[in-house]
Amino acid sequence: MTPIVLRPLLAALALLLFLPQPISAQENLSIGSFVGTFSGSGIAEGSDPIYAPETARDMDVVIRVAGDGFEVTWTTVVRDPNGKATRKTETLGFDRAGPNRFTAPSRRDAMTAGGLAWAGIEAQTLNVYILTIDDNGGYQLQRYARTLSGRGMELTFTRTASGDARRSVKGLLVKTAK
């Protein structure tokens, strides 16, 4: 090739090297990146008969390092159409099981009321999963995806029951403390 042909090719290659990588190609964050207190709100939608089809909720999340893993506490305040508020708080501790993988020692059996819980980090998202199996062999899977962004923490919660989507929540939380 002549130098005239190489210049545009080299310029294009240099441009590709300096473009931002898509999230899927970015390195996974460490659990330390998620540590802090986050507060915000979101909207829940779904077909679950115990809730209205669409409900607003306030949310708080606290993530802290615990040993070689982490602990996450989340609080949700749901208001029914009459304005009555219901507050629910849950805490789960996780031990490191490998690079970007964690298990919850208190939740190791999907057949028990607490279910089986595990977590993983993929790029900028901390995923927490809880799997429970009911008396008839059906299952319920909950996924809490907490993604760090320039706006704070984007939360996406999904709950499926034996393959049917039952509830989803999307919200934005801002960091209020380290």
PAVEXTI-389976 format. One line per 5 residues: number of its first residue (from 1); for each residue x, y, z of N, C-alpha, C, O. Coordinates in nm, 2 decimals. Layout:
N
NUM = X/Y/Z/X/Y/Z/X/Y/Z/X/Y/Z | ... .
//
This chain:
178
1 = 0.08/-0.12/0.00/0.00/0.00/0.00/0.09/0.12/0.00/0.20/0.13/0.05 | 0.04/0.23/-0.06/0.11/0.35/-0.06/0.08/0.43/0.06/-0.03/0.41/0.12 | 0.16/0.53/0.10/0.14/0.61/0.22/0.00/0.68/0.21/-0.06/0.71/0.31 | -0.04/0.72/0.09/-0.17/0.80/0.07/-0.28/0.71/0.11/-0.38/0.76/0.17 | -0.28/0.58/0.08/-0.39/0.49/0.12/-0.38/0.46/0.27/-0.49/0.44/0.33 .
6 = -0.27/0.45/0.32/-0.25/0.41/0.47/-0.30/0.52/0.56/-0.35/0.49/0.67 | -0.29/0.65/0.52/-0.32/0.76/0.61/-0.47/0.75/0.65/-0.50/0.76/0.77 | -0.57/0.74/0.56/-0.71/0.73/0.60/-0.74/0.61/0.69/-0.82/0.61/0.78 | -0.67/0.50/0.65/-0.69/0.38/0.73/-0.64/0.39/0.87/-0.70/0.35/0.97 | -0.52/0.45/0.89/-0.46/0.48/1.02/-0.55/0.58/1.10/-0.57/0.56/1.22 .
11 = -0.60/0.68/1.03/-0.68/0.78/1.10/-0.81/0.71/1.15/-0.86/0.74/1.26 | -0.87/0.63/1.07/-0.99/0.56/1.11/-0.97/0.46/1.23/-1.05/0.45/1.32 | -0.85/0.39/1.22/-0.82/0.30/1.33/-0.79/0.38/1.46/-0.84/0.34/1.57 | -0.72/0.49/1.45/-0.70/0.58/1.57/-0.83/0.63/1.63/-0.85/0.63/1.75 | -0.92/0.67/1.54/-1.05/0.72/1.59/-1.13/0.61/1.66/-1.19/0.63/1.77 .
16 = -1.12/0.48/1.61/-1.19/0.37/1.68/-1.13/0.34/1.82/-1.20/0.31/1.91 | -1.00/0.36/1.83/-0.93/0.33/1.96/-0.97/0.43/2.07/-0.97/0.40/2.18 | -1.01/0.55/2.03/-1.04/0.66/2.13/-1.18/0.68/2.15/-1.22/0.77/2.23 | -1.27/0.62/2.08/-1.41/0.63/2.10/-1.45/0.56/2.23/-1.39/0.46/2.27 | -1.55/0.61/2.30/-1.60/0.54/2.42/-1.64/0.40/2.39/-1.71/0.38/2.29 .
21 = -1.61/0.31/2.48/-1.65/0.17/2.46/-1.80/0.16/2.51/-1.84/0.23/2.60 | -1.87/0.07/2.44/-2.01/0.04/2.49/-2.00/-0.02/2.63/-1.89/-0.08/2.66 | -2.10/-0.01/2.71/-2.10/-0.06/2.84/-2.06/-0.20/2.85/-1.99/-0.25/2.94 | -2.11/-0.29/2.75/-2.08/-0.43/2.76/-1.94/-0.46/2.75/-1.89/-0.56/2.79 | -1.86/-0.36/2.69/-1.72/-0.38/2.67/-1.64/-0.32/2.79/-1.52/-0.34/2.80 .
26 = -1.70/-0.25/2.87/-1.63/-0.18/2.98/-1.60/-0.28/3.09/-1.67/-0.39/3.10 | -1.51/-0.25/3.18/-1.47/-0.34/3.29/-1.58/-0.33/3.39/-1.65/-0.23/3.40 | -1.59/-0.44/3.47/-1.69/-0.44/3.58/-1.64/-0.36/3.69/-1.52/-0.36/3.72 | -1.73/-0.28/3.75/-1.70/-0.20/3.87/-1.67/-0.29/3.98/-1.71/-0.41/3.98 | -1.60/-0.24/4.09/-1.59/-0.32/4.21/-1.71/-0.29/4.30/-1.78/-0.19/4.28 .
31 = -1.73/-0.37/4.40/-1.84/-0.35/4.49/-1.82/-0.22/4.56/-1.92/-0.15/4.60 | -1.70/-0.17/4.58/-1.68/-0.04/4.65/-1.74/0.08/4.57/-1.78/0.18/4.64 | -1.76/0.06/4.44/-1.82/0.17/4.36/-1.97/0.19/4.40/-2.02/0.30/4.38 | -2.03/0.09/4.45/-2.17/0.09/4.49/-2.20/0.13/4.63/-2.32/0.15/4.67 | -2.10/0.14/4.71/-2.11/0.18/4.85/-2.17/0.32/4.87/-2.13/0.41/4.81 .
36 = -2.27/0.33/4.96/-2.33/0.46/4.99/-2.48/0.44/5.02/-2.53/0.34/5.03 | -2.54/0.56/5.05/-2.68/0.57/5.08/-2.74/0.64/4.96/-2.70/0.75/4.92 | -2.85/0.58/4.90/-2.92/0.64/4.79/-3.07/0.65/4.82/-3.12/0.56/4.89 | -3.13/0.76/4.78/-3.27/0.78/4.80/-3.34/0.83/4.67/-3.27/0.90/4.59 | -3.46/0.79/4.65/-3.53/0.83/4.53/-3.67/0.78/4.53/-3.73/0.74/4.63 .
41 = -3.73/0.77/4.41/-3.86/0.73/4.39/-3.87/0.65/4.25/-3.79/0.66/4.17 | -3.99/0.58/4.24/-4.01/0.51/4.12/-4.15/0.48/4.10/-4.24/0.51/4.18 | -4.18/0.42/3.99/-4.32/0.38/3.95/-4.32/0.23/3.93/-4.24/0.17/3.86 | -4.42/0.16/3.99/-4.43/0.02/3.98/-4.55/-0.01/3.89/-4.65/0.06/3.90 | -4.54/-0.11/3.80/-4.65/-0.15/3.72/-4.65/-0.30/3.72/-4.55/-0.37/3.74 .
46 = -4.77/-0.35/3.70/-4.79/-0.50/3.69/-4.93/-0.55/3.71/-5.02/-0.47/3.73 | -4.93/-0.68/3.70/-5.06/-0.75/3.71/-5.08/-0.82/3.85/-5.18/-0.89/3.86 | -5.00/-0.79/3.94/-5.01/-0.85/4.07/-5.14/-0.80/4.14/-5.15/-0.68/4.16 | -5.23/-0.90/4.18/-5.35/-0.85/4.24/-5.34/-0.79/4.38/-5.44/-0.72/4.42 | -5.23/-0.80/4.45/-5.22/-0.73/4.58/-5.19/-0.58/4.57/-5.19/-0.51/4.67 .
51 = -5.16/-0.54/4.45/-5.12/-0.40/4.43/-5.22/-0.34/4.32/-5.27/-0.41/4.24 | -5.23/-0.20/4.32/-5.30/-0.13/4.21/-5.21/-0.15/4.09/-5.09/-0.18/4.10 | -5.27/-0.14/3.97/-5.19/-0.16/3.85/-5.07/-0.08/3.84/-4.97/-0.12/3.78 | -5.07/0.05/3.89/-4.96/0.14/3.89/-4.95/0.21/4.02/-5.05/0.27/4.06 | -4.84/0.20/4.08/-4.82/0.27/4.21/-4.69/0.34/4.22/-4.59/0.30/4.16 .
56 = -4.69/0.46/4.28/-4.56/0.53/4.31/-4.50/0.48/4.44/-4.58/0.43/4.53 | -4.37/0.48/4.45/-4.31/0.44/4.57/-4.18/0.52/4.59/-4.11/0.56/4.50 | -4.15/0.54/4.72/-4.02/0.60/4.76/-3.93/0.49/4.80/-3.97/0.38/4.85 | -3.80/0.51/4.77/-3.70/0.40/4.79/-3.58/0.46/4.85/-3.53/0.56/4.82 | -3.52/0.38/4.94/-3.39/0.41/5.00/-3.30/0.28/4.99/-3.36/0.17/5.01 .
61 = -3.18/0.29/4.95/-3.09/0.18/4.94/-2.96/0.22/5.01/-2.90/0.33/4.99 | -2.91/0.13/5.10/-2.78/0.15/5.17/-2.70/0.03/5.13/-2.74/-0.09/5.16 | -2.58/0.05/5.08/-2.48/-0.06/5.04/-2.35/-0.03/5.12/-2.30/0.08/5.11 | -2.30/-0.13/5.19/-2.18/-0.11/5.26/-2.09/-0.24/5.25/-2.15/-0.35/5.23 | -1.96/-0.22/5.25/-1.87/-0.34/5.25/-1.89/-0.41/5.38/-1.90/-0.35/5.49 .
66 = -1.89/-0.55/5.37/-1.90/-0.63/5.49/-1.80/-0.75/5.46/-1.83/-0.84/5.38 | -1.69/-0.75/5.53/-1.59/-0.86/5.51/-1.54/-0.86/5.37/-1.50/-0.75/5.32 | -1.54/-0.97/5.30/-1.50/-0.97/5.16/-1.62/-0.96/5.07/-1.60/-0.97/4.94 | -1.73/-0.93/5.12/-1.85/-0.91/5.04/-1.92/-0.77/5.07/-1.85/-0.67/5.08 | -2.05/-0.77/5.08/-2.12/-0.65/5.10/-2.26/-0.68/5.17/-2.30/-0.79/5.17 .
71 = -2.32/-0.58/5.22/-2.45/-0.58/5.27/-2.54/-0.48/5.21/-2.49/-0.36/5.19 | -2.66/-0.51/5.17/-2.75/-0.41/5.11/-2.88/-0.41/5.19/-2.94/-0.52/5.22 | -2.92/-0.29/5.22/-3.05/-0.27/5.29/-3.14/-0.18/5.20/-3.09/-0.08/5.16 | -3.26/-0.23/5.17/-3.35/-0.14/5.09/-3.48/-0.13/5.16/-3.53/-0.22/5.22 | -3.53/-0.01/5.15/-3.66/0.03/5.21/-3.75/0.08/5.10/-3.71/0.17/5.02 .
76 = -3.87/0.03/5.10/-3.97/0.08/5.00/-4.09/0.13/5.08/-4.14/0.06/5.16 | -4.14/0.24/5.04/-4.27/0.29/5.09/-4.37/0.30/4.97/-4.35/0.37/4.88 | -4.47/0.22/4.99/-4.58/0.22/4.88/-4.70/0.28/4.94/-4.74/0.26/5.05 | -4.76/0.37/4.85/-4.89/0.44/4.89/-5.00/0.38/4.81/-4.99/0.38/4.68 | -5.11/0.34/4.87/-5.22/0.28/4.80/-5.30/0.40/4.75/-5.28/0.52/4.78 .
81 = -5.41/0.38/4.67/-5.49/0.49/4.61/-5.55/0.57/4.72/-5.59/0.69/4.69 | -5.57/0.52/4.84/-5.63/0.60/4.95/-5.53/0.68/5.03/-5.57/0.75/5.12 | -5.40/0.67/4.99/-5.30/0.74/5.06/-5.23/0.67/5.17/-5.14/0.72/5.24 | -5.28/0.55/5.20/-5.22/0.47/5.31/-5.08/0.42/5.27/-5.06/0.37/5.16 | -4.98/0.45/5.36/-4.84/0.41/5.33/-4.81/0.28/5.40/-4.84/0.26/5.51 .
86 = -4.74/0.19/5.32/-4.68/0.07/5.37/-4.53/0.07/5.35/-4.49/0.09/5.24 | -4.46/0.05/5.46/-4.31/0.05/5.46/-4.26/-0.09/5.48/-4.30/-0.16/5.57 | -4.16/-0.12/5.39/-4.10/-0.26/5.40/-3.95/-0.24/5.39/-3.90/-0.17/5.30 | -3.87/-0.30/5.48/-3.73/-0.29/5.48/-3.67/-0.43/5.48/-3.72/-0.52/5.55 | -3.57/-0.46/5.40/-3.51/-0.59/5.39/-3.36/-0.56/5.39/-3.31/-0.47/5.32 .
91 = -3.28/-0.65/5.45/-3.14/-0.65/5.45/-3.08/-0.79/5.41/-3.13/-0.89/5.46 | -2.99/-0.79/5.32/-2.92/-0.91/5.28/-2.77/-0.89/5.29/-2.72/-0.79/5.24 | -2.70/-0.99/5.34/-2.55/-0.99/5.34/-2.50/-1.09/5.24/-2.56/-1.19/5.22 | -2.40/-1.05/5.17/-2.34/-1.14/5.06/-2.19/-1.16/5.09/-2.12/-1.07/5.13 | -2.15/-1.28/5.07/-2.00/-1.32/5.07/-1.95/-1.33/4.93/-2.03/-1.37/4.84 .
96 = -1.83/-1.30/4.91/-1.77/-1.32/4.77/-1.76/-1.46/4.74/-1.71/-1.55/4.82 | -1.81/-1.50/4.62/-1.80/-1.64/4.57/-1.71/-1.65/4.45/-1.68/-1.76/4.41 | -1.66/-1.54/4.40/-1.57/-1.54/4.29/-1.56/-1.40/4.23/-1.63/-1.31/4.29 | -1.49/-1.38/4.13/-1.48/-1.24/4.07/-1.63/-1.20/4.03/-1.69/-1.27/3.95 | -1.67/-1.09/4.09/-1.80/-1.03/4.05/-1.92/-1.12/4.09/-2.03/-1.09/4.04 .
101 = -1.90/-1.22/4.17/-2.01/-1.31/4.21/-2.02/-1.31/4.36/-1.91/-1.32/4.43 | -2.14/-1.32/4.42/-2.16/-1.32/4.56/-2.28/-1.41/4.60/-2.37/-1.42/4.52 | -2.27/-1.47/4.71/-2.38/-1.56/4.76/-2.43/-1.50/4.90/-2.35/-1.44/4.97 | -2.55/-1.52/4.93/-2.61/-1.48/5.05/-2.62/-1.60/5.15/-2.70/-1.69/5.12 | -2.53/-1.61/5.25/-2.53/-1.73/5.33/-2.66/-1.76/5.40/-2.69/-1.87/5.43 .
106 = -2.74/-1.65/5.43/-2.87/-1.67/5.50/-2.98/-1.72/5.40/-3.09/-1.75/5.44 | -2.95/-1.72/5.27/-3.05/-1.75/5.17/-2.99/-1.85/5.07/-2.96/-1.81/4.95 | -2.98/-1.97/5.11/-2.92/-2.07/5.02/-3.01/-2.18/4.97/-2.97/-2.28/4.92 | -3.14/-2.17/5.00/-3.24/-2.28/4.96/-3.36/-2.22/4.90/-3.44/-2.15/4.97 | -3.38/-2.24/4.78/-3.50/-2.19/4.71/-3.63/-2.24/4.76/-3.74/-2.18/4.73 .
111 = -3.63/-2.36/4.83/-3.75/-2.42/4.88/-3.79/-2.36/5.01/-3.90/-2.39/5.06 | -3.71/-2.27/5.08/-3.75/-2.21/5.20/-3.82/-2.08/5.18/-3.81/-2.02/5.07 | -3.88/-2.02/5.28/-3.94/-1.89/5.27/-3.85/-1.78/5.22/-3.89/-1.70/5.14 | -3.73/-1.78/5.27/-3.63/-1.67/5.22/-3.58/-1.69/5.08/-3.54/-1.60/5.02 | -3.58/-1.82/5.03/-3.54/-1.84/4.90/-3.38/-1.85/4.89/-3.31/-1.84/4.99 .
116 = -3.34/-1.85/4.77/-3.20/-1.86/4.73/-3.16/-1.72/4.67/-3.23/-1.67/4.58 | -3.06/-1.66/4.73/-3.02/-1.52/4.68/-2.87/-1.52/4.64/-2.79/-1.59/4.70 | -2.85/-1.45/4.54/-2.71/-1.43/4.49/-2.70/-1.30/4.42/-2.80/-1.23/4.39 | -2.58/-1.25/4.40/-2.56/-1.12/4.33/-2.44/-1.13/4.24/-2.36/-1.22/4.25 | -2.44/-1.04/4.15/-2.32/-1.03/4.05/-2.31/-0.88/4.00/-2.41/-0.81/4.00 .
121 = -2.19/-0.85/3.96/-2.17/-0.72/3.90/-2.13/-0.74/3.75/-2.05/-0.82/3.72 | -2.21/-0.67/3.67/-2.18/-0.67/3.53/-2.17/-0.52/3.48/-2.27/-0.45/3.48 | -2.05/-0.49/3.44/-2.02/-0.35/3.40/-2.06/-0.25/3.51/-1.99/-0.26/3.62 | -2.16/-0.17/3.50/-2.19/-0.07/3.60/-2.32/-0.11/3.68/-2.38/-0.02/3.74 | -2.36/-0.24/3.67/-2.48/-0.28/3.73/-2.45/-0.39/3.84/-2.38/-0.49/3.81 .
126 = -2.51/-0.37/3.96/-2.51/-0.47/4.06/-2.65/-0.53/4.06/-2.75/-0.47/4.08 | -2.65/-0.66/4.02/-2.77/-0.74/4.02/-2.79/-0.82/4.14/-2.69/-0.89/4.18 | -2.90/-0.82/4.21/-2.93/-0.91/4.32/-3.05/-0.99/4.27/-3.16/-0.94/4.23 | -3.04/-1.12/4.29/-3.15/-1.22/4.25/-3.20/-1.29/4.37/-3.12/-1.33/4.46 | -3.33/-1.31/4.38/-3.39/-1.40/4.48/-3.49/-1.49/4.42/-3.58/-1.45/4.35 .
131 = -3.46/-1.62/4.43/-3.54/-1.73/4.37/-3.61/-1.81/4.48/-3.55/-1.85/4.58 | -3.74/-1.82/4.47/-3.82/-1.90/4.57/-3.91/-2.00/4.49/-3.95/-1.97/4.38 | -3.93/-2.12/4.54/-4.01/-2.22/4.48/-4.13/-2.25/4.58/-4.11/-2.27/4.70 | -4.25/-2.24/4.52/-4.37/-2.26/4.61/-4.40/-2.41/4.63/-4.33/-2.50/4.57 | -4.50/-2.44/4.70/-4.54/-2.57/4.74/-4.58/-2.66/4.62/-4.58/-2.78/4.62 .
136 = -4.62/-2.59/4.51/-4.67/-2.66/4.39/-4.56/-2.68/4.29/-4.58/-2.73/4.18 | -4.44/-2.63/4.32/-4.32/-2.64/4.23/-4.31/-2.52/4.14/-4.21/-2.52/4.06 | -4.40/-2.43/4.15/-4.38/-2.30/4.07/-4.27/-2.22/4.13/-4.23/-2.24/4.24 | -4.22/-2.12/4.05/-4.11/-2.04/4.10/-4.15/-1.89/4.09/-4.23/-1.85/4.01 | -4.08/-1.81/4.17/-4.08/-1.67/4.17/-3.94/-1.62/4.16/-3.86/-1.66/4.25 .
141 = -3.90/-1.54/4.07/-3.77/-1.48/4.06/-3.78/-1.33/4.06/-3.85/-1.27/3.99 | -3.70/-1.27/4.16/-3.70/-1.13/4.17/-3.56/-1.08/4.13/-3.46/-1.15/4.16 | -3.55/-0.98/4.05/-3.42/-0.92/4.01/-3.42/-0.77/4.04/-3.50/-0.70/4.00 | -3.32/-0.73/4.12/-3.29/-0.59/4.15/-3.17/-0.55/4.08/-3.06/-0.59/4.11 | -3.18/-0.47/3.97/-3.07/-0.42/3.90/-3.04/-0.28/3.94/-3.12/-0.19/3.91 .
146 = -2.93/-0.25/4.00/-2.89/-0.12/4.04/-2.77/-0.07/3.96/-2.66/-0.12/3.97 | -2.80/0.02/3.87/-2.70/0.07/3.77/-2.65/0.21/3.81/-2.73/0.30/3.82 | -2.52/0.22/3.82/-2.46/0.35/3.85/-2.45/0.43/3.72/-2.41/0.38/3.61 | -2.49/0.56/3.72/-2.49/0.64/3.60/-2.45/0.78/3.65/-2.44/0.81/3.77 | -2.44/0.87/3.55/-2.41/1.01/3.59/-2.52/1.08/3.66/-2.50/1.18/3.73 .
151 = -2.64/1.02/3.66/-2.76/1.07/3.73/-2.77/1.01/3.87/-2.85/1.06/3.95 | -2.70/0.91/3.91/-2.71/0.85/4.04/-2.72/0.70/4.02/-2.63/0.64/3.95 | -2.82/0.64/4.08/-2.84/0.49/4.07/-2.98/0.47/4.00/-3.08/0.51/4.06 | -2.98/0.40/3.89/-3.10/0.37/3.83/-3.14/0.23/3.87/-3.06/0.13/3.86 | -3.26/0.21/3.93/-3.31/0.09/3.98/-3.41/0.03/3.88/-3.51/0.10/3.84 .
156 = -3.40/-0.10/3.85/-3.50/-0.17/3.78/-3.52/-0.30/3.85/-3.43/-0.38/3.87 | -3.65/-0.32/3.90/-3.69/-0.44/3.97/-3.78/-0.51/3.88/-3.87/-0.45/3.82 | -3.77/-0.64/3.87/-3.86/-0.73/3.80/-3.90/-0.85/3.89/-3.81/-0.90/3.95 | -4.02/-0.89/3.88/-4.06/-1.01/3.95/-4.14/-1.10/3.85/-4.24/-1.05/3.79 | -4.10/-1.22/3.83/-4.17/-1.31/3.75/-4.22/-1.43/3.83/-4.15/-1.47/3.93 .
161 = -4.33/-1.49/3.80/-4.38/-1.60/3.86/-4.40/-1.71/3.76/-4.49/-1.70/3.67 | -4.33/-1.82/3.77/-4.33/-1.93/3.67/-4.33/-1.88/3.53/-4.41/-1.93/3.44 | -4.25/-1.78/3.50/-4.23/-1.73/3.36/-4.32/-1.61/3.33/-4.30/-1.54/3.22 | -4.42/-1.58/3.41/-4.51/-1.47/3.38/-4.46/-1.34/3.45/-4.44/-1.34/3.57 | -4.45/-1.23/3.38/-4.41/-1.10/3.44/-4.52/-1.06/3.53/-4.63/-1.04/3.48 .
166 = -4.49/-1.03/3.66/-4.59/-0.99/3.75/-4.58/-0.84/3.79/-4.68/-0.78/3.81 | -4.46/-0.80/3.81/-4.44/-0.66/3.86/-4.30/-0.61/3.81/-4.20/-0.68/3.80 | -4.30/-0.48/3.78/-4.17/-0.41/3.75/-4.17/-0.28/3.81/-4.28/-0.21/3.82 | -4.06/-0.23/3.85/-4.04/-0.10/3.91/-3.92/-0.04/3.84/-3.82/-0.10/3.83 | -3.94/0.09/3.80/-3.82/0.17/3.75/-3.81/0.29/3.83/-3.91/0.36/3.86 .
171 = -3.69/0.32/3.88/-3.68/0.44/3.96/-3.54/0.50/3.95/-3.45/0.44/3.90 | -3.52/0.62/4.00/-3.39/0.69/4.00/-3.36/0.73/4.14/-3.45/0.79/4.21 | -3.25/0.69/4.19/-3.20/0.73/4.33/-3.08/0.81/4.32/-2.99/0.79/4.23 | -3.06/0.91/4.41/-2.94/0.99/4.41/-2.87/0.96/4.54/-2.92/0.92/4.64 | -2.73/0.97/4.53/-2.65/0.94/4.64/-2.66/1.05/4.74/-2.63/1.17/4.71 .
176 = -2.70/1.02/4.87/-2.71/1.12/4.97/-2.60/1.11/5.08/-2.59/1.20/5.16 | -2.53/1.00/5.08/-2.42/0.98/5.18/-2.33/0.87/5.13/-2.37/0.78/5.06 | -2.20/0.88/5.17/-2.10/0.78/5.14/-2.11/0.66/5.23/-2.04/0.56/5.21 .
//
